[in-house]
Amino acid sequence: MSLREFKNDAKKDSLLKQLIDMDEIFKQQVYEVARLIPKGRVSTYGAIAKAVGYPNHSRHVGKAMGGCPKDVPAHRVISSSGVLSVPEFQPKLEAEGITVENLRIKNFKKLFWDPLEEL
């Protein structure tokens, strides 16, 4: 391997490490915001994405929530249309007093917790 090839590999490794670090920081920010959602309220993937500074990354929030720690209330994070993305979360939401009909949050606008306005 030439010195030039070695430097390019080192640059790729460094860049990859930075990207992994950024991804981990993003996830931690998402989890911190989600932990703030009060019981009996819901937020959206998009609202959380905006709150952490990535307004067009709601899918990334969803992906992060898919592997979140147990202390993160993932059941309180739903789609912007008020529909549950994970039907298994319905019992948890109902236990918090939220009415769900056909996987849709009843009174979604009233229950919506916007981190940009609430924090």
TIGU-429320 format. One line per 5 residues: number of its first residue (from 1); for each residue z, x negated, y negated of N, C-alpha, C. Coordinates in Angstrom, 2 decimals. Atoms other than C-alpha are relative to their C-alpha. Example, Ala and Ser with C-alpha at 12.3 -4.5 7.8 and 13.67 -1.06 7.14 Angstrom:
residues 2
1) 0.00:-0.89:1.19:7.80:-12.30:4.50:0.00:-0.90:-1.20 ~ -0.06:0.82:1.19:7.14:-13.67:1.06:0.73:0.77:-1.09
This chain:
residues 119
1) 0.00:-0.85:1.17:0.00:0.00:0.00:0.00:-0.90:-1.24 ~ 0.08:0.78:1.23:-0.95:-1.34:-3.40:1.12:0.41:-0.94 ~ -1.01:-0.30:1.00:1.41:-1.45:-6.36:-0.33:1.30:-0.73 ~ 0.44:-1.22:0.69:-0.64:1.28:-8.06:0.30:1.24:0.86 ~ -0.29:-1.11:-0.91:-0.35:3.57:-5.01:1.51:0.25:0.08
6) -1.46:-0.12:-0.07:3.38:2.85:-4.83:0.52:0.70:-1.25 ~ -0.44:-0.62:1.25:3.84:3.79:-8.50:-0.37:1.47:-0.03 ~ 0.41:-1.41:-0.02:1.85:7.01:-8.03:0.90:0.81:0.93 ~ -0.91:-0.69:-0.92:4.00:7.94:-5.01:1.37:0.16:-0.63 ~ -1.30:-0.06:0.66:7.13:7.13:-7.00:-0.01:1.08:-1.08
11) 0.12:-1.03:1.03:5.89:9.36:-9.86:0.02:1.39:0.63 ~ 0.03:-1.29:-0.69:5.16:12.18:-7.42:1.40:0.37:0.50 ~ -1.36:-0.25:-0.48:8.62:11.84:-5.87:0.93:0.39:-1.14 ~ -0.83:-0.28:1.16:10.25:11.83:-9.30:-0.29:1.41:-0.53 ~ 0.41:-1.32:0.49:8.28:14.89:-10.41:0.49:1.09:0.96
16) -0.46:-0.97:-0.99:9.09:16.72:-7.18:1.50:0.21:-0.11 ~ -1.45:-0.11:0.16:12.79:15.97:-7.63:0.34:0.81:-1.26 ~ -0.23:-0.75:1.23:12.64:17.29:-11.21:-0.27:1.49:0.20 ~ 0.34:-1.39:-0.25:10.95:20.49:-10.04:1.07:0.69:0.87 ~ -1.05:-0.55:-0.85:13.55:21.02:-7.32:1.27:0.22:-0.81
21) -1.18:-0.13:0.86:16.33:20.41:-9.85:-0.15:1.20:-0.95 ~ 0.25:-1.12:0.90:14.72:22.90:-12.28:0.13:1.32:0.73 ~ -0.08:-1.22:-0.80:14.42:25.50:-9.53:1.45:0.36:0.27 ~ -1.42:-0.24:-0.27:18.10:25.10:-8.66:0.72:0.47:-1.26 ~ -0.61:-0.41:1.27:19.11:25.40:-12.34:-0.38:1.46:-0.31
26) 0.48:-1.37:0.22:16.98:28.55:-12.67:0.78:0.98:0.87 ~ -0.74:-0.88:-0.92:18.63:30.09:-9.60:1.44:0.19:-0.45 ~ -1.40:-0.09:0.43:22.12:29.30:-10.86:0.13:0.87:-1.25 ~ -0.02:-0.83:1.20:21.32:30.89:-14.23:-0.18:1.48:0.36 ~ 0.24:-1.37:-0.47:19.98:34.01:-12.49:1.27:0.56:0.62
31) -1.22:-0.46:-0.66:23.12:34.25:-10.35:1.12:0.28:-1.00 ~ -1.05:-0.19:1.01:25.40:33.86:-13.36:-0.20:1.30:-0.77 ~ 0.27:-1.25:0.72:23.69:36.71:-15.21:0.26:1.19:0.93 ~ -0.19:-1.11:-0.94:23.68:38.94:-12.11:1.49:0.28:0.25 ~ -1.45:-0.18:-0.21:27.42:38.35:-11.63:0.65:0.79:-1.15
36) -0.55:-0.69:1.17:27.97:39.86:-15.10:-0.31:1.49:-0.03 ~ 0.36:-1.42:-0.01:26.40:43.24:-14.25:1.22:0.80:0.45 ~ -1.19:-0.77:-0.37:29.28:45.73:-14.25:-0.25:0.94:1.18 ~ 0.09:-1.00:-1.07:30.01:47.96:-11.27:-0.44:1.32:-0.61 ~ 0.48:-1.29:0.48:28.22:51.26:-11.63:-1.17:-0.11:-0.96
41) 1.16:0.24:0.88:25.40:49.70:-13.69:-1.05:-0.78:0.78 ~ 1.08:0.76:-0.62:22.04:48.16:-12.78:-0.79:-0.74:-1.06 ~ 0.92:0.73:0.87:19.69:45.62:-14.30:-1.30:-0.20:0.78 ~ 1.30:0.20:-0.65:16.14:44.57:-13.52:-0.32:-1.48:0.12 ~ 0.47:1.38:-0.18:14.42:41.44:-12.32:-0.54:-0.54:-1.32
46) 0.60:0.42:1.26:12.52:41.32:-15.60:1.02:-0.25:-1.10 ~ -1.04:0.19:1.02:15.60:41.72:-17.80:0.75:-1.30:0.23 ~ -0.69:1.26:-0.31:17.30:38.86:-16.01:-0.91:-1.18:-0.30 ~ 0.95:1.08:0.31:14.17:36.72:-16.29:-0.02:-0.29:-1.50 ~ -0.03:0.17:1.46:14.14:37.31:-20.06:1.29:-0.66:-0.45
51) -1.31:0.51:0.40:17.85:36.56:-20.33:0.15:-1.49:0.27 ~ -0.11:1.44:-0.31:17.44:33.14:-18.71:-1.15:-0.80:-0.62 ~ 1.02:0.72:0.75:14.46:32.28:-20.90:-1.37:-0.09:0.65 ~ 1.30:0.00:-0.68:11.55:32.99:-18.53:-0.50:1.45:0.11 ~ 0.32:-1.43:0.04:10.27:36.43:-19.58:-1.09:0.48:0.97
56) 1.07:-0.42:-0.91:7.28:36.46:-17.24:0.25:-0.42:1.44 ~ -0.33:0.51:-1.32:9.11:35.33:-14.12:0.89:0.93:0.82 ~ -0.82:-0.95:-0.74:10.59:38.52:-12.68:-0.13:-0.19:1.51 ~ 0.17:0.24:-1.45:9.12:37.70:-9.25:0.85:-1.18:0.45 ~ -0.84:1.15:-0.34:10.94:34.37:-9.31:1.47:0.41:0.08
61) -1.37:-0.52:-0.06:14.17:36.23:-10.03:0.20:0.71:1.34 ~ -0.08:-0.70:-1.28:13.47:38.44:-7.02:0.12:-0.96:1.16 ~ -0.06:1.01:-1.06:12.88:35.41:-4.85:1.38:-0.67:0.02 ~ -1.32:0.62:0.08:16.10:33.80:-6.08:1.08:0.94:0.54 ~ -0.99:-0.97:-0.45:18.04:36.99:-5.41:-0.03:0.17:1.52
66) 0.14:-0.12:-1.44:16.72:37.03:-1.85:0.87:-0.98:0.77 ~ -0.83:0.99:-0.67:18.80:33.98:-1.04:1.29:-0.27:-0.74 ~ -1.17:0.22:0.85:21.75:34.48:-3.35:1.31:-0.05:0.80 ~ -1.33:0.03:-0.63:25.39:33.75:-2.49:0.59:1.40:0.10 ~ -0.60:-1.32:-0.25:27.54:36.64:-1.25:0.73:0.57:-1.21
71) -0.73:-0.50:1.16:29.47:36.85:-4.53:-0.91:0.50:-1.12 ~ 0.96:-0.50:0.99:26.29:37.79:-6.43:-0.38:1.43:0.39 ~ 0.30:-1.40:-0.33:25.80:41.59:-6.60:-1.50:0.30:-0.06 ~ 1.46:-0.16:-0.04:22.13:41.56:-5.65:-0.41:1.47:0.02 ~ 0.33:-1.43:-0.08:22.25:45.33:-5.03:-0.12:0.64:-1.38
76) 0.06:-0.55:1.36:22.58:45.88:-8.79:-1.26:-0.43:-0.75 ~ 1.23:0.47:0.64:19.23:44.19:-9.54:-1.17:0.73:0.67 ~ 1.06:-0.86:-0.53:16.26:46.53:-9.15:-1.29:-0.19:-0.78 ~ 1.28:0.09:0.70:12.65:46.96:-10.23:0.07:0.72:-1.35 ~ 0.00:-0.57:1.35:11.81:47.93:-13.80:-0.31:1.50:0.00
81) 0.28:-1.43:-0.09:10.71:51.37:-12.61:1.21:0.79:0.50 ~ -1.21:-0.66:-0.47:14.22:52.11:-11.35:0.03:0.25:1.50 ~ 0.11:-0.18:-1.45:13.24:51.89:-7.69:0.66:-1.19:0.70 ~ -0.62:1.07:-0.78:15.23:49.93:-5.13:-1.07:-0.80:0.74 ~ 0.91:0.87:-0.74:13.32:46.96:-3.75:0.51:-0.21:1.42
86) -0.64:0.20:-1.30:15.78:46.71:-0.86:0.75:1.28:0.35 ~ -0.65:-1.28:-0.33:16.60:50.12:0.67:1.42:-0.15:0.55 ~ -1.33:0.23:-0.56:19.64:48.64:2.42:1.09:-0.08:-1.07 ~ -0.97:0.07:1.08:21.31:48.35:-0.99:0.49:1.38:-0.45 ~ -0.36:-1.35:0.44:21.50:52.13:-1.44:1.47:0.33:0.24
91) -1.43:-0.33:-0.21:24.95:52.55:0.22:0.95:-0.75:-0.95 ~ -0.86:0.77:0.92:26.45:49.79:-1.96:-0.03:0.61:-1.39 ~ 0.12:-0.62:1.32:25.12:51.42:-5.12:0.71:1.35:-0.03 ~ -0.65:-1.30:-0.06:26.31:54.85:-4.04:1.51:-0.14:0.03 ~ -1.45:0.27:-0.02:29.76:53.39:-3.35:0.54:-0.31:-1.38
96) -0.39:0.28:1.38:29.81:52.37:-7.03:-0.24:1.20:-0.91 ~ 0.19:-1.22:0.78:29.01:55.93:-8.11:-1.41:0.23:-0.52 ~ 1.40:-0.14:0.44:25.26:55.48:-8.63:-0.73:0.93:0.98 ~ 0.77:-0.93:-0.81:23.08:58.34:-7.39:-1.40:-0.55:0.23 ~ 1.32:0.49:-0.36:19.94:57.28:-5.53:-0.72:1.13:0.74
101) 0.82:-1.03:-0.64:17.21:59.79:-4.62:-1.37:-0.58:0.27 ~ 1.30:0.56:-0.42:14.15:58.66:-2.67:-0.17:-1.43:-0.51 ~ -0.05:1.41:0.40:15.08:55.03:-3.44:-0.09:-0.20:-1.51 ~ 0.06:0.09:1.46:15.04:55.80:-7.18:1.39:0.27:-0.58 ~ -1.29:-0.16:0.68:18.10:55.39:-9.41:-0.07:1.21:-0.92
106) -0.06:-1.16:0.89:18.99:58.71:-11.02:0.70:-0.45:-1.29 ~ -0.52:0.40:1.32:19.71:58.31:-14.76:-0.14:-1.51:-0.23 ~ 0.23:1.44:0.09:18.24:54.81:-14.62:0.18:-0.52:-1.43 ~ -0.08:0.49:1.39:17.89:54.47:-18.40:1.43:-0.03:-0.51 ~ -1.40:-0.06:0.42:21.52:55.47:-18.91:0.82:-1.11:0.67
111) -0.75:0.99:-0.78:22.76:53.04:-16.22:-0.51:-1.43:-0.20 ~ 0.62:1.33:0.17:20.48:50.15:-17.25:0.88:-0.90:-0.85 ~ -0.79:1.03:0.69:22.42:47.05:-18.27:-0.95:-1.11:-0.42 ~ 0.91:1.02:0.53:20.34:44.78:-20.53:0.81:-1.21:-0.45 ~ -0.81:1.17:0.36:21.84:41.29:-20.62:-0.23:-0.50:-1.41
116) 0.27:0.46:1.36:20.15:40.51:-23.93:0.74:0.83:-1.04 ~ -0.73:-0.85:0.93:21.92:43.44:-25.59:1.49:0.04:0.29 ~ -1.40:-0.15:-0.43:25.17:43.44:-23.62:0.82:-1.29:-0.10 ~ -0.75:1.27:0.04:26.06:39.75:-23.79:0.18:-0.49:-1.42
